């Protein structure tokens, strides 16, 4: 069979798909099509040269997209292991953050309309210390004795609804919304708990209606075992997160380089698509904006679902592609000269819950801030803004951001800390970068899968990506690994 597979989208999901397909079907032609000039999607790692007023210089890594990986994503661990088995061989560039480090142990909340940061508990005893003794502990202790209260017949609900049922509305807004801000940059009242945090739903089932009881019981689900991770798990022992010497872009860059060297792969950048569908004679058609038409035997779409929806011909339409909204995020990288005392406490950073008044123009729009490691004579911070917060030019004004950071980083009993002027700033605006799966998402994706398996598509199109399976880097690599498993060899 002269198989020609076209992969649409050159982000991580598309790169992973093309990589795994090129190995699974070495006789096939794999064409990766990307509308922009670069591969990697929202992942962007860049080194910049900076100098302070005293003449100190440094080469500092900045991330404007995802910045770390968790060691539980075996699909990624498999890629980074030794090059001898024809994977990526990134083992020597791995940088790990141990579970004992301050970046792992110390995480904070910044409660809207207050000054300073609140330390989240990192040990059992710290739960009993103020303010967690009153903010967190009562809600957790009451949950196991609360009656089962999942409404009969429901198969999904929002994260906010779930946490309100089990832990109460204050807990849901304070801790639940902050968690969602950090991962999805979304409103927890819109996000599906089963799609975003399936383990919580499973814990409630396992604990006879109690999340806390379920967390104390073993998870009997059997994980997939078809990963060849070599000795990488040894490196990941007692590791919280990891990255690479030159950032997360190392992963997408290595995938792109490997694909460029594969004889059965062609990469078309700067190549927008005008439409795709199934012709009257049953052939698949991909129409490029240049006027060229391609007739592949199979198509993999790693495009955002609304983008795919706009490309499909009327006779080849698919359900639920526009069911979910997406979040837009402004990422502001700041580099400051080193100061004494430090500009921020030791730790990973902080998240900000949903304000009591909701998401309004009166709120500053900051979702959270990451405290990057100290780099010699410089301090890095990365501020995330937007998501459910309405953002205006005044919100992203540097003086306005620094004023808010000063409020966040000053202890309540101290005078307001005045941050020094940063010596370098960089702003990225990522439009519709994170899909928000709303309640019912899993059922909708099952219906989409059934539709793709029959009718005009007959299993020849697979739709993957963050809008289908999950938004983490591991989810994106995993979806690419599974593409084409059911195609007839």
C-alpha positions in Angstrom: 0.0 0.0 0.0 1.4 3.4 -1.0 0.5 5.2 2.2 0.7 9.0 2.4 -0.1 10.5 5.8 -0.6 14.3 6.1 -0.1 15.7 9.6 -1.7 19.1 10.1 -0.1 21.4 12.7 3.5 21.6 13.8 3.0 22.0 17.5 4.1 19.3 20.0 1.1 17.0 19.2 1.8 17.3 15.4 5.5 16.7 15.9 4.9 13.7 18.1 2.5 12.3 15.6 4.8 12.7 12.6 7.7 11.2 14.6 5.9 8.1 15.8 4.2 7.6 12.4 7.5 7.7 10.6 8.7 4.9 12.9 5.5 2.9 12.8 5.2 3.1 9.0 8.7 3.5 7.6 7.4 2.8 4.1 4.9 5.6 4.2 5.4 9.2 3.1 4.7 11.5 6.1 4.0 15.2 5.3 3.9 17.7 8.2 2.1 20.9 7.3 2.5 24.1 9.4 1.1 27.5 8.5 3.8 29.5 10.3 7.6 29.7 9.7 8.5 27.7 12.9 7.7 24.4 14.5 6.8 23.9 18.2 3.5 25.7 18.6 3.2 27.5 22.0 6.5 26.2 23.2 9.2 28.9 23.1 12.5 28.9 24.8 15.0 31.7 24.2 18.3 32.9 25.7 18.9 36.6 26.1 22.0 38.5 27.1 21.5 41.0 29.9 23.7 43.6 31.7 23.0 45.5 34.9 24.2 48.9 36.0 27.3 47.5 37.6 28.5 45.8 34.5 27.4 42.3 35.4 26.3 40.2 32.4 24.5 36.9 32.1 23.0 34.6 29.5 19.5 33.9 30.8 16.9 31.4 29.6 13.4 32.7 29.2 10.2 30.6 28.6 7.1 32.1 27.2 5.2 28.8 27.1 5.3 25.6 29.2 8.4 25.5 31.4 8.6 22.1 33.1 7.7 18.5 32.7 6.5 16.0 35.3 8.3 12.6 35.5 5.0 10.7 35.4 4.6 11.3 31.7 6.2 8.1 30.4 5.5 9.1 26.7 8.0 11.9 27.2 10.5 9.9 29.2 10.5 7.4 26.3 11.5 10.1 23.9 14.4 11.6 25.9 16.2 8.3 26.7 19.3 7.2 24.9 19.7 7.8 21.1 20.8 4.3 20.5 17.2 3.1 20.1 16.5 5.9 17.6 14.7 8.2 19.9 15.8 11.7 20.8 18.7 11.1 23.2 18.2 14.1 25.5 19.3 12.4 28.7 22.5 14.4 29.1 20.6 17.8 28.9 18.0 17.0 31.6 17.8 19.4 34.5 15.9 18.1 37.5 14.2 19.8 40.5 14.2 17.4 43.5 11.2 17.1 45.8 13.3 18.5 48.6 14.1 21.8 46.9 12.5 25.1 47.9 11.0 25.4 44.4 9.1 22.2 45.1 8.2 22.7 48.7 7.3 26.4 48.8 4.3 27.5 46.9 2.1 30.4 47.7 -1.3 32.0 47.3 -2.0 35.6 46.9 -5.5 36.3 48.1 -7.2 39.1 46.0 -7.7 42.4 47.8 -5.0 41.6 50.4 -1.3 42.3 50.7 1.5 39.6 50.8 1.6 35.9 50.1 0.2 32.9 52.0 2.4 29.8 52.2 0.6 26.6 51.1 1.2 23.6 53.4 4.0 21.3 52.3 4.0 18.9 55.3 1.3 17.4 57.5 2.2 19.6 60.4 2.0 22.8 58.4 -1.7 22.2 57.8 -2.2 23.0 61.5 -0.4 26.3 61.3 -2.1 29.6 60.7 -3.6 30.6 58.3 -4.2 27.1 56.9 -5.6 26.0 60.2 -8.7 28.0 59.4 -8.5 28.3 55.7 -8.0 24.7 54.7 -8.1 22.2 57.6 -11.8 22.5 58.6 -12.9 21.9 55.0 -10.7 18.8 54.6 -11.7 17.3 58.0 -15.4 17.7 57.3 -15.3 16.2 53.9 -15.0 12.5 54.8 -18.0 12.7 57.1 -20.2 14.6 54.6 -22.8 12.4 53.1 -22.5 11.2 49.5 -24.0 14.1 47.5 -23.3 13.5 43.8 -26.6 14.1 42.1 -28.1 10.9 40.7 -27.4 10.4 37.0 -24.8 13.1 36.4 -21.7 12.1 34.5 -19.8 15.3 34.7 -19.8 18.8 36.3 -17.5 21.8 36.6 -14.5 21.8 38.9 -16.1 24.5 41.0 -19.3 22.5 41.3 -17.4 19.4 42.3 -15.3 21.1 45.0 -18.2 23.1 46.3 -20.2 19.9 46.8 -17.4 18.2 48.7 -15.5 21.0 50.4 -17.7 24.1 50.3 -17.8 27.3 48.2 -15.0 29.1 50.0 -12.6 26.2 49.5 -13.7 25.9 45.9 -13.1 29.5 45.1 -9.8 29.9 47.1 -8.0 26.7 46.2 -10.0 25.2 43.3 -10.0 28.3 41.1 -6.3 29.0 41.9 -5.3 25.5 40.7 -7.3 25.9 37.5 -5.6 29.3 36.9 -2.2 27.7 37.1 -3.0 24.8 34.7 -5.7 25.9 32.3 -5.8 29.7 32.8 -9.6 29.2 32.9 -12.7 29.8 35.1 -13.2 26.8 37.3 -16.9 27.2 36.9 -16.6 26.3 33.3 -14.0 23.6 33.4 -15.0 19.9 33.3 -13.7 18.0 36.4 -13.7 14.7 34.6 -11.7 16.0 31.6 -9.3 18.1 33.6 -8.9 16.2 36.9 -10.2 12.7 36.3 -8.4 11.5 39.5 -10.7 13.6 41.7 -13.8 12.0 40.2 -12.3 8.5 40.6 -11.4 9.3 44.2 -15.0 10.2 45.0 -16.1 6.9 43.4 -13.4 4.9 45.2 -14.1 6.6 48.6 -17.8 5.8 48.5 -18.6 9.5 48.0 -15.6 11.0 49.8 -12.6 12.4 48.0 -10.4 12.3 51.1 -11.3 8.6 51.8 -10.7 7.8 48.1 -7.2 9.5 48.2 -6.3 7.2 51.1 -7.2 4.0 49.1 -5.0 2.5 46.4 -5.8 3.2 42.8 -6.3 -0.2 41.1 -6.4 1.1 37.5 -3.8 -0.6 35.3 -1.5 1.9 33.5 -0.4 1.1 29.9 3.0 -0.6 29.8 4.1 -0.2 26.2 6.8 2.4 27.0 10.5 1.8 26.5 12.0 4.3 29.1 15.3 2.5 29.8 17.1 3.9 32.8 15.4 7.3 32.8 13.2 6.4 35.8 16.4 6.1 37.9 17.2 9.7 37.1 13.7 10.7 38.0 13.7 9.3 41.5 12.7 11.9 44.0 12.2 14.5 41.2 9.3 16.9 41.2 9.7 18.4 37.8 12.4 18.6 35.1 13.4 20.5 32.0 16.4 20.8 29.8 19.5 23.0 29.7 18.1 25.1 26.9 14.5 24.9 28.0 11.4 23.0 26.9 12.1 24.1 23.4 14.8 21.4 23.4 12.1 18.8 23.1 10.3 20.3 20.1 13.6 21.2 18.5 14.9 17.7 18.8 11.7 16.3 17.3 11.9 18.7 14.4 15.6 17.9 13.7 14.9 14.2 13.8 12.0 14.5 11.4 14.1 16.6 9.0 16.6 13.8 8.9 14.0 11.1 8.2 14.0 10.0 4.6 10.2 9.4 4.6 9.3 12.7 6.1 8.7 16.1 4.4 8.0 19.3 6.4 6.1 22.2 4.8 6.4 25.4 6.9 4.8 28.7 5.9 2.1 26.6 4.3 -1.5 27.6 5.3 -4.4 25.2 4.5 -7.5 26.5 2.8 -9.8 23.5 3.2 -9.9 19.7 3.6 -12.5 17.0 3.1 -13.6 14.0 1.1 -14.2 14.3 -2.6 -17.1 12.6 -4.4 -14.9 9.8 -5.5 -14.0 9.1 -1.9 -10.5 10.4 -2.0 -9.2 12.6 0.9 -8.4 16.1 -0.2 -6.1 18.8 1.5 -6.2 22.1 -0.3 -3.2 24.4 0.4 -3.6 28.2 0.2 -1.0 28.1 -2.6 -3.6 26.3 -4.8 -1.9 22.9 -4.5 -4.1 19.9 -3.8 -2.9 16.8 -1.9 -4.7 13.5 -1.9 -3.3 11.6 1.2 -4.5 8.2 2.3 -4.7 9.3 5.9 -4.9 12.7 7.7 -3.9 13.5 11.3 -5.3 16.9 12.5 -3.3 18.4 15.5 -5.0 21.7 14.8 -7.1 23.6 17.4 -10.6 22.2 17.0 -12.3 25.5 16.0 -9.6 25.9 13.3 -10.2 22.4 12.0 -14.0 23.2 11.9 -13.4 26.2 9.7 -11.4 24.1 7.2 -13.8 21.2 6.7 -16.0 21.1 3.7 -19.8 21.0 4.3 -20.1 17.4 3.3 -17.2 16.4 5.7 -18.2 18.3 8.8 -17.7 16.9 12.3 -19.6 17.4 15.6 -18.5 19.3 18.7 -15.5 21.1 17.3 -16.7 24.4 18.5 -18.2 23.2 21.8 -15.4 24.5 24.1 -13.9 28.0 24.6 -10.2 28.7 24.8 -8.1 30.9 27.1 -5.8 33.6 25.9 -2.8 34.4 28.1 -0.3 37.3 28.3 3.2 36.1 29.5 5.5 38.8 30.8 9.1 37.9 31.4 10.9 40.2 33.8 14.6 40.3 34.7 15.7 42.4 37.7 19.1 43.3 39.1 19.9 41.2 42.2 18.9 42.9 45.4 19.2 42.4 49.1 16.9 41.4 50.6 15.5 39.2 47.8 12.6 40.4 45.8 10.6 37.3 46.5 10.7 34.4 49.0 12.3 31.1 48.1 9.9 28.9 46.2 8.1 28.1 43.0 5.8 31.1 42.9 2.2 31.9 43.6 -1.3 31.7 42.2 -4.2 34.0 42.6 -7.7 32.7 43.2 -10.9 34.1 41.6 -11.7 37.5 43.2 -14.8 37.5 45.3 -16.3 40.1 42.9 -15.6 37.8 39.9 -13.6 38.6 36.8 -14.0 42.3 36.2 -12.0 45.1 34.6 -11.4 46.4 38.2 -9.2 43.4 38.9 -5.5 43.5 37.9 -5.8 40.4 35.7 -2.8 38.5 37.1 -3.3 34.8 37.3 0.1 34.0 39.0 3.8 34.5 39.0 6.7 32.1 38.7 9.9 32.7 40.7 12.6 31.5 38.4 15.9 30.5 39.9 18.4 33.2 40.7 20.8 33.7 37.9 24.0 35.1 39.4 23.4 38.8 39.8 19.9 38.7 38.4 16.4 37.7 39.4 13.8 36.3 36.9 10.1 36.4 37.3 7.4 35.3 34.9 3.9 36.8 35.2 0.9 35.2 33.7 -2.2 37.3 33.0 -5.5 37.0 31.2 -7.4 33.8 30.9 -10.9 34.5 32.4 -9.7 38.0 33.4 -10.5 40.8 30.9 -7.2 42.4 29.9 -6.8 45.9 28.6 -3.6 47.8 27.6 -3.6 49.4 31.1 -3.5 46.0 32.7 -0.3 45.1 30.9 1.4 48.5 31.4 4.7 47.7 33.1 4.2 50.3 35.9 0.8 48.8 36.6 2.2 45.2 36.8 5.1 46.3 39.0 2.7 48.0 41.3 0.6 44.9 41.7 3.7 42.7 42.2 4.8 45.1 45.0 1.5 44.5 46.7 1.9 40.7 46.3 5.5 40.5 47.5 5.2 42.7 50.5 4.4 41.1 53.9 1.2 42.6 55.4 3.1 44.2 58.3 5.8 45.8 56.2 5.8 49.0 54.2 5.1 48.5 50.6 8.1 47.1 48.8 9.2 49.1 45.8 10.5 46.8 43.0 13.5 48.1 41.0 13.1 48.8 37.4 13.6 45.6 35.4 16.6 45.6 33.1 14.8 43.4 30.6 11.2 42.7 29.8 9.5 40.6 27.1 5.8 40.2 26.5 4.1 37.4 24.6 0.3 37.4 23.8 -0.9 33.9 23.2 -4.4 34.0 21.7 -6.7 31.0 22.3 -3.7 29.0 23.5 -5.3 26.7 26.1 -8.6 24.9 25.4 -11.2 24.8 28.2 -13.0 21.4 28.1 -16.5 22.1 29.6 -18.7 19.5 31.3 -19.6 16.7 28.9 -16.3 17.0 27.0 -15.4 13.3 27.3 -18.8 12.2 26.0 -18.5 14.7 23.1 -15.1 13.4 22.2 -16.4 9.8 22.2 -19.1 10.9 19.7 -16.5 12.6 17.6 -14.4 9.4 17.6 -17.4 7.3 16.5 -18.2 9.8 13.7 -14.6 9.7 12.4 -14.7 5.9 12.3 -17.6 5.7 9.9 -19.2 7.6 7.1 -17.1 9.6 4.6 -14.0 9.6 6.8 -14.1 5.8 7.5 -11.2 6.0 10.0 -8.9 7.8 7.7 -8.8 11.0 9.8 -7.6 11.2 13.4 -8.2 14.3 15.4 -5.8 14.9 18.4 -4.3 17.7 20.4 -4.8 19.7 23.5 -8.5 20.2 22.7 -9.2 16.5 22.6 -7.2 14.6 25.2 -5.5 17.0 27.6 -3.4 20.2 27.7 -0.2 18.9 29.4 3.0 18.3 27.4 2.7 14.6 28.3 -0.9 14.5 27.0 0.3 16.0 23.7 3.2 13.5 23.2 1.0 10.6 24.2 -1.7 11.5 21.7 0.9 11.5 18.9 2.2 8.2 20.1 -1.2 6.6 19.7 -2.0 7.9 16.2 -2.5 5.3 13.6 -2.5 2.3 16.0 -5.7 1.0 14.4 -4.7 1.6 10.8 -4.3 -1.6 8.7 -0.7 -2.2 8.0 
